[in-house]
Amino acid sequence: MRRIPVHIDIPPLIDRPAFERIEYVLNCFKQEAVNTKLKYLVHENTIIDLANQNYIGNLGTLQNRVKMLCSKSFAEEPSKIEVEIPSSDDSELIEIDKHLNVKGLNIFKRSVKKIFQNIQNELIDAIKQNKVMSDFKLIIIKNLRDLKQFDKTIYFVNKVNMTLINKVQTIIKGIYGIDLNLSDDDVRNLTFAFRLSTFLDIKVQNNQEYYELLRNKYSRSFYVYRKFLERSNTELKDKSYLWFLLMMQNVINKVESIRYTSILLAHGTSTAESIQKVVNNLAGNYIFEAFDMPIEASVNDINKLVYKYLVEQKAREKGIILLFDMGSLNQMFTKIKHSLNKELLVVNNITTATALDIAMRVQRQENFNEIATKAENYGQYLGVQYFEGLSNKKNIIVSCLSGLGLSKAIKDIMEKSLSTTHQIFTMDYRKLHSYIDNNNEQFFKNTDLIMTTTDFKTNLDLPIVNIYDILDQKGFSKLRMYLQDMGEQDKNIDDVLEKFLKFLTIEGIKDRLNFLNPSMVIDEVETIVKKYEDYYNVQFSGKIKLNLYMHLSLMIERVLLNSDKQNMTNLFRDEKAKEFQSVSKTIFKPVEMKYNIVINDFEISLIYELIENYI
């Protein structure tokens, strides 16, 4: 000081780092062990208490304090060569002799680990009890306060604070659009916690239980936090899950409110992530995760990546939305759908506008089917698929070989006669045949009935009914069974059969009638057949009715155009036949009056031959 005017301020002992103060305490006990040639057994908490006090004389006062403890303990049991320093707790005993091999840093690590363990245990209990977020925060900052009191030396705090803030802005805000709204105290607490985690390399017990609790309860928020750790400092991964609730405290409810898992996939280096940043920030929330794929990536490669992400993040049960830039829409949909079996919307040809529209709908918590339906209107160059199979609703398919006109007529009959809520739609026969050839039963899982006019050769177990087969009892019973399984009433089933018969008859005779209107004739024919059924108390099969409809319709025109009388001697020989002749005269009277014709006995005899075995 006299020759070189420089004054050096040495900080007091209490301002030195905690592990350094512990090292001083250990060295004081070692010096006593050397001087007395004894071994001292000191409780770990005693060493920490000594290191955590403010001594007016700094090292000198600490040395004297240790001397007094050793002397007092030795005086009580002077014959022992191992002297235990008394303590009120049962913490671990540290053996200290002239060969001291215990490091202050290790004791400091164990002390911090105990506090970390306590934080985790308390948080596990609090989460299981469904406590509120403020309770979680209180647990963390209370324990961090104890740590700060233990180690008041936070080096480069301002620099670390700025680094943390920059990384939060770059990753959590920049990529995921989430503004954490952290207070200055929150930033200081997080800085201190992350520094300890990185510096001490501490991993507490039951870490996996805590990890799974967070992943299950806060899957989306916890995913963002993990991505922050990975991108900011790889050393932090698996070490700093304790601070998740402190960092994400203000945004967890907002992030978890998103019902659907949405993904952007693009080939290249930054296309998907660029769209992700724009859309998430405009939405102000984590809506999309993005994956940029190599150009050569296949559908299988993409499926593996998507599957891994969805499983890792505990994908939303409500539904998955996938936007990608190229590839087979059907293949992509089928592979992911079969892997996860959740509601899925796949959109091919990704754009920022499309992603933003979906993000806003997700943000508004629109129904999944509404979002999917709107996606179909994004443009003609986008492929959209959101259900597996022909329809996402229970449905009936009508597909006739002769064309869509016949299919539409059959569809109209079913819609007018049945009360079912099933979707009934027509399909080109070749297209249906292709679907059956190239898919399995799962593709038709919502299809409860397929109506055709021809027989399919297929190994699939599908509910196919040839419309002409319903004209006999076996075919009609098959149709009835399918319709009953759909919840249809017998009355409506009978009605649809009658209309099928009427329609098929018109179709069959319209090209053969030259004069009469088939639609008008068939009403009268239907009435005639019903009168026969009522009189004889029978119900004709569909094929018999079709035969009668066809015969009677053509008969009326034939009689109308040809008034020649047939020789009718001895046509009705037994009583049953004679009764039929008499009944028929009565039944045909209204038709004869309307058309000014006479249905002769020959025509009646032909009718008798048709139904003789059924009356």
RAJONOR-V605247 format. One record per helix or strand of 2 or more residues. SS is the DSSP state (a for helix, b for strand). FROM is the first residue (numbers start at 1). TO is the last residue. If there is no record, write none. Layout:
BEGIN
ss->SS from->FROM to->TO
ss->SS from->FROM to->TO
END
This chain:
BEGIN
ss->a from->13 to->15
ss->a from->18 to->36
ss->b from->39 to->43
ss->a from->44 to->51
ss->a from->59 to->76
ss->b from->82 to->84
ss->b from->93 to->96
ss->a from->104 to->128
ss->a from->133 to->150
ss->a from->157 to->173
ss->a from->184 to->200
ss->a from->207 to->217
ss->a from->219 to->232
ss->a from->234 to->236
ss->a from->241 to->247
ss->a from->252 to->256
ss->b from->261 to->267
ss->a from->271 to->283
ss->b from->288 to->293
ss->a from->299 to->312
ss->b from->320 to->324
ss->a from->329 to->340
ss->b from->344 to->348
ss->a from->352 to->363
ss->a from->368 to->375
ss->b from->383 to->385
ss->b from->395 to->399
ss->a from->404 to->417
ss->b from->423 to->426
ss->a from->429 to->438
ss->a from->441 to->444
ss->b from->447 to->452
ss->b from->464 to->466
ss->a from->467 to->471
ss->a from->473 to->485
ss->a from->490 to->509
ss->a from->518 to->536
ss->a from->542 to->561
ss->a from->575 to->595
ss->a from->601 to->614
END
